[in-house]
Amino acid sequence: MTAKGVRPASKAEFHKMQAQVVETDGKSKTWITRGGNFAVAVSEVEPGVVLKRDDNPEEYMVITPPAPEGAAMKIEAGGKTIEAQPDSLTIVPPGKSTITAMSKGIFARVFSKASSDIMAKAWNNDVYADGAPELAPPDLWPAPYDGYKLRHYPLAQYAKPNGDRIQPRVFRSTNMLVNLFVHYKTRRDTTQLSPHWHDDFEQMSLTLNGKWVHHMRYNWGADLSTWRPDDHGEMTTPSVIVIPATAVHTSRDVGEGDTSLYDIFCPPRMDFARKKGFVINEAEYPLPEMPAEDKTKTGGTLLAWQKPG
């Protein structure tokens, strides 16, 4: 709770708003939305566009959706270079990095609060003028076993062709965790929704395909004047929503064809990270030392569809 009740959700439909950063004569447009501890920067680029970070303080992630929307790119950092094709995730180490677009398309970068210049450019920066005291602090988890370096994951290999409709694909770094669900081809059964909440962290849901409803119910405080109505508004894509801590929520795709949903958390979710085999790259990053009974940064409830297997 803030002084004015539950913090309102931030909702951005990119093609209905101006980009926060426009570069190279309009060949690169970036929309930036922040939460209390992190920000997502979604960019539409033409071939040859170069996006640089001169000295990023922490790791950041690059999410590239499948073709035809996703851009192919060359990513350079830590003395290494990789070619990131559409439908992939890349974790970029701290320090200097360069992304060069090799094709027209879209991709998203996720930065932690430590990238203060990115946070300041977000269209909703004023929403967090109070510092978001309701959230767990974005403490860094231990460095990777083999040191900081470019880590690249083509995502198709983690999808089951004939698997369940809801297929989580969870990855983490020292400062964030993402759940890049396999794209949906059928709509969600409205008798099988999963309303839940998170006690002390926000969820940012990035959608790049389809049309979505992120159902939300805000918890009431003692002051009637701070109560907010339920929200069942449709959102076109590409778009992002920042779901506040303690708000009851569940998401439903209502469009046609393929739909995409990428959930982002900062710091990493301890409830997910502790489940052996659930985080795909868990062997690369050690867990922080925490007492088993410590509930910090877990929050909410792990639902049946979120569990391994």
Secondary structure as UniProt FT lines:
FT   TURN            3..4
FT   STRAND          10..13
FT   HELIX           14..16
FT   STRAND          21..23
FT   HELIX           24..26
FT   STRAND          28..34
FT   STRAND          38..45
FT   TURN            47..48
FT   STRAND          50..56
FT   STRAND          60..64
FT   TURN            67..69
FT   STRAND          73..77
FT   TURN            78..79
FT   STRAND          80..84
FT   STRAND          88..92
FT   STRAND          95..101
FT   STRAND          105..112
FT   TURN            113..114
FT   HELIX           116..121
FT   TURN            123..124
FT   HELIX           125..128
FT   TURN            129..130
FT   TURN            133..134
FT   TURN            145..146
FT   STRAND          151..154
FT   HELIX           155..158
FT   TURN            161..162
FT   STRAND          170..172
FT   STRAND          177..180
FT   TURN            190..191
FT   STRAND          203..207
FT   STRAND          212..217
FT   HELIX           224..226
FT   STRAND          234..235
FT   STRAND          239..243
FT   TURN            245..246
FT   STRAND          248..253
FT   STRAND          262..265
FT   HELIX           270..273
FT   TURN            276..278
FT   TURN            280..281
FT   HELIX           282..284
FT   TURN            292..293
FT   TURN            296..298
FT   HELIX           304..306
//
